[in-house]
Amino acid sequence: MIKLTDQLKWAIVTMPGEEKDKLLLRLISKDNMLVKKLHHQLLEDDNNTLEQREAILVEMKSILDDDKYSFTPGELMMSMRDFNGDIGRHVKITKDKIGEIELTIALVNTAFGKHKTMLHQNQKRASTFAEYVSKKAVFVLQKLTKIHEDLQADYEKDINLMLAYIYEYPPCAVHIKELEIPKSK
């Protein structure tokens, strides 16, 4: 990113309004994420945030729950990473911190819930998958400490399920100790 000099900043600030608006609109249109963020902030409300969160959840479950997809631990992790990118973009656009927690918990729980048998039988890239889900658990637990206690209690059941999955998955054993993941919330 190029740093603006004080002289250039002053020149931009003192530009006539109409000329400045045209320039601003041209610049904004070049940044897709900024366009989406401004659209959300200026034209949408909290219901849209919930709808977007729900759309990610529905897509996540449709892919991870679908019997037509056969995953290895490595493929499952790659699919989870894709969804984690969707979650990240959603949070960047909407600043939906609660959604970030909910969707990340759902991501891990859906992956283990549907593919638990495969994960325990197939050990191809299991250590990489174990490291990934262990780090997701730590991420959720850290994010959880930043929200109100009443909201934390709402997620206790889902978090304990996530932690149980991780503790039951043998390749996670190394990461549990290393990352100091608790057995329950």
N, C-alpha and C positions, 0 to 999 in steps of 0.2 A: 504494500500500500504506500502510496506517495504521500509524503507529509506536505501540508500546505504551509506556505510562509505566511507570516502575519500580514504582510503587504497584500498578498493574494486574497486572504480571508477578508480583509477590509474592503477590497475591490468588489468581491462577491456580495458582501452584505450591503454595499451601497448601490448595487445595480438596481435599475428600475424594476418594479414589481412584476410586470408582465413578462419581461425578458428573463428575470430570475425564475419565474414559475415554469416557463417553457424549458429552460435548462434543467431545472429540478425534475420535471416530468420525464425528460429524455434520459436523465441519469437513473432515475428510479426504475424505469422500464427495462434497464439492462441487468437488473438484479432480481431474478425470479423469486428468491426467498424473501427479499424485502417487499416485493409486490404482494406476496401472499400474507406477510405479516401486517402490512398496512391495510389490506383488504379485511383481514380479521379484526384489527383494532378499530377501523373506521366504519365498517358496514355490517359486522356480525355481532352476536351477543353470546351469552353463556350457553344457550341452547345449541348453538352451532358447535361450540367446543365439545359438548357432550355427544353430539351426533358424530363428530369427527373421531372422537375417542371410541365410540361404539363401532364405527366403520372399520377401524383398525382391528378391533377385537374380533369382529365377525370375519374379516379376511384371514386373520391369524388362525382362528379356529377352523375355518373352512380348509385351509391348507394343511395345518398340523393334525387335524382330526380326520382328514379324508383317507379312507382306506386304499384309494387308488395310488397314493404316494407311498413308496417303500424307501425308508431312510436308513442310512448307516449313521453312527454317531457323528461322523464328520459332516455328512450331508444335512443332518438335523441341525447341527451347530451353524452351518452356513445359512440355512433357512431362518434360524433364530436371529442371526446377525442382520439379515435383510429386514426382518420385522423390527429389530432394535433401531435400525436406521429410520424406519417409518415413525417409530416412537420419538426419536430424537428430533426429526423434522416437525412433528406435531407439537412438541414442547417448545421448540424455537419459535414457531409461529404463534402459538396460543398462550405460552407461559403456563401451561396446565401441569403444575407440579404433582397434583393428586393423580392425574391421569398417567403421568410417568410411572408412579409407584404401582398403580393398579395394573397397567398394561405390562409392566416388567414382571410382576408376580404372575399374571395370567400367562405370559410367555413361557416361563419356566415350568409352571404347573401343568400347562397344556402339553408341553413337550414330554415331560415325565409321565403324565397321566395316560397319554395315548401310546407312548413308545417305551414304556417301562420294561416290558419283556424283551424287546429288541436291544435296548441299552444294556441289559444284564447278560444277554447272550452274545452280542456282537462287540468285540473289543477293538475293532479297527478305529483308530483315532479317538479312543475312549478317554485317554488322558487329556487331550486337547479339549474335548467336550466337557470333561469334569472341571478343568480349570476355568472354562468360560462360564459355566453355570454357577460355580463357586463365587466367581467375581461378581456375577449378577446378584447373587444373594447378599454379598457384602454391600453392593451398591444400594440395594433396596433398604437394607437395615440402616445404612447411613442416612439415606433420604428420609426414612421414617422418623428419625430423631428430630428432624427439622419441622415436623408438622405437629399440630395440637394433639395432646394426649387422647382426647375423645376420638379423634380420627384414627390414631394409632390403634386403638382398641377395635375399631371396625375391621381392620385388616389382620388381626391376630390369628384368626382361624386359617386364612389363606397363607399367611407367612409360616405358620407352624407346619402346614402341609408341604410348602416349598422346602423348609428345613428338613422335614422327615424324608422327602425324596432324596435330598442331597446326602443325608446321613446313611440312607439305605444303599446308595450307589457306591460300591467299593472303590472305583477310581477317584472318588472325591476325598478319600481318607487323608491323603497328603495335604490337600488344600484346606481341609477343615482345620487341621492343626496350624498350618502356616498362616492362614488368614484369620484364625481365632473366631470361627463361626460358631455361634451358640447353638445348642441343640433345640431350643425353643425360644419363643419371644415371651 
